[in-house]
Amino acid sequence: MRKLLLVTTVAILAAPAASAKEGAQAHLLRSLPAHHGAGTLITIRWTVTVPGSAGKREPFSAIGMFVRLVGANHATTTATAPQKHGPPYSVRIRVPRGGIRAIRFGLHGRNDNGPSDIYFPLK
């Protein structure tokens, strides 16, 4: 009985965190710098929003927000926003080899199998 209560309590506490990320979207606050060479340090600022009441989107705040830049041949660089900032979030990150081919916004997370990052689509 005690084990069932513990499992139920954990499930109830975890549910708001999981549902809070549903429908989340990342938004760049300004365009990515164009034509920067590999290794150049750039600043990226963004917010993440989730569906809110009355059809409006609301800011989503979490510790562990990050940006991953993808370059040529799947080269990547990753930077995590400082825990005391956000939203909006801001990072200084180096351009990967081959320039910026793609950008991914996410939230560092963990599950029973280890690290489990969650990614948000860019809108």
C-alpha positions in Angstrom: 0.0 0.0 0.0 2.8 2.4 0.9 4.6 1.7 -2.4 1.4 2.4 -4.3 0.9 5.7 -2.5 4.5 6.7 -3.3 4.2 5.8 -7.0 0.9 7.7 -7.2 2.4 10.8 -5.5 5.4 10.8 -7.9 3.1 10.4 -10.9 0.9 13.3 -9.8 3.9 15.6 -9.2 5.5 14.7 -12.5 2.3 15.3 -14.6 2.4 19.1 -14.5 6.0 19.2 -15.7 5.3 16.9 -18.6 2.1 18.7 -19.7 3.7 22.1 -19.4 6.0 21.2 -22.3 3.2 20.1 -24.6 2.8 22.5 -27.5 5.9 24.4 -26.5 7.5 26.5 -29.3 10.9 28.4 -29.4 11.0 31.9 -30.8 14.2 33.7 -31.9 14.3 37.3 -30.7 16.5 38.3 -33.6 17.7 36.7 -36.7 20.8 34.5 -36.6 24.0 36.2 -37.6 24.8 35.4 -41.3 28.1 34.3 -42.7 30.1 33.7 -39.5 33.0 31.4 -39.8 33.6 28.3 -37.6 34.6 29.1 -34.1 33.1 32.6 -34.1 31.4 33.4 -30.8 27.8 34.7 -31.4 24.9 35.5 -29.1 21.5 33.9 -29.5 18.4 35.1 -27.6 15.1 33.3 -27.6 11.9 32.5 -25.6 9.8 29.4 -25.3 6.0 29.7 -25.1 3.3 27.2 -24.4 -0.5 27.3 -25.1 -2.3 29.3 -22.3 -5.8 30.3 -21.4 -8.1 31.9 -24.0 -5.9 30.7 -26.9 -3.0 33.0 -25.9 0.6 31.7 -25.7 2.4 32.1 -22.3 6.1 32.2 -21.5 7.6 28.9 -20.4 10.4 29.1 -17.8 12.8 26.3 -16.9 16.3 25.7 -15.7 18.4 23.9 -18.3 17.3 25.6 -21.5 19.9 25.2 -24.3 20.7 25.8 -27.9 22.5 23.4 -30.2 23.9 24.6 -33.5 24.5 22.0 -36.3 27.1 22.5 -38.9 28.6 20.5 -41.8 29.0 16.7 -41.3 26.8 16.9 -38.1 29.4 19.0 -36.2 27.6 20.6 -33.3 28.1 23.2 -30.6 25.9 23.5 -27.5 25.4 26.2 -24.9 23.1 26.2 -21.9 21.4 29.4 -20.7 22.5 30.6 -17.2 20.1 29.3 -14.5 19.4 32.8 -13.2 18.1 34.1 -16.6 15.0 33.5 -18.6 12.8 34.0 -20.2 14.1 35.4 -22.5 17.1 33.1 -22.6 20.5 34.1 -24.0 23.7 32.2 -24.7 27.1 32.9 -26.2 27.9 30.0 -28.5 30.6 29.1 -31.1 29.6 28.5 -34.7 30.4 24.9 -35.6 32.5 23.6 -38.5 30.8 24.4 -41.8 28.7 27.3 -40.4 25.2 27.1 -39.1 23.1 24.6 -41.0 20.4 24.0 -38.3 19.5 25.3 -34.9 17.8 23.3 -32.1 16.3 24.6 -28.9 15.8 22.3 -26.0 15.6 21.6 -22.3 18.0 19.3 -20.6 16.2 16.5 -18.8 16.7 13.0 -17.3 14.7 9.8 -17.1 15.4 6.3 -15.7 17.8 5.6 -18.6 19.9 8.8 -18.2 20.0 12.1 -20.0 16.9 12.8 -22.0 16.8 16.2 -23.7 13.5 17.6 -24.9 13.4 19.7 -28.1 11.1 22.5 -29.1 10.2 23.5 -32.7 11.2 26.9 -33.8 8.3 29.2 -34.8 
